Every structure is written in C-alpha cells, then in structure tokens.
C-alpha cells in the first residue's frame, strides 16, 4: 500500500500546485488589465463614413468624359452601377 499512498500524495500536491499557478495567472492577468485600462490612453474610435452607391460629381464627370473620348461622342452615360 505504500506506493499507492505515495502516488496519491504526489497527485494531490501536483493538483494543488496547478491550482495555485492558475490562480496566480488569473490574478496577474486581471492586474495587468486593470493597470493598462487605468494608465494607458484610450484608443481613438475611427468614425467610418457610410459610403453610398452613388458616385460623386467628380467621378461622374470623369466617367462621362472617358466614355465621350472612347466612343468619339457617340456614347452616353445613362446609369453608373458598382459591380
């Protein structure tokens, strides 16, 4: 019975050691999160501008001019749609 008792005691010591190490990791992680939130500057939120499917006036004029040059004045822009 001596080897069985020794194996159980080693297992219990190992489980307690793992528990304390994981507990320390959680505490250190929470400490790092708290300190970084307290002392590091907050990131500036980037405001995204919602793009519409409608081209701007400059884009429309450039497309119209390119079509006019390619078709030698015979083509007309009736609709612009992003593919």
PyMOL commands that set and color helices and strands:
alter all, ss='L'
color gray80, all
select helices_A, chain A and resi 2-39+57-70
alter helices_A, ss='H'
color red, helices_A
deselect
rebuild
show_as cartoon
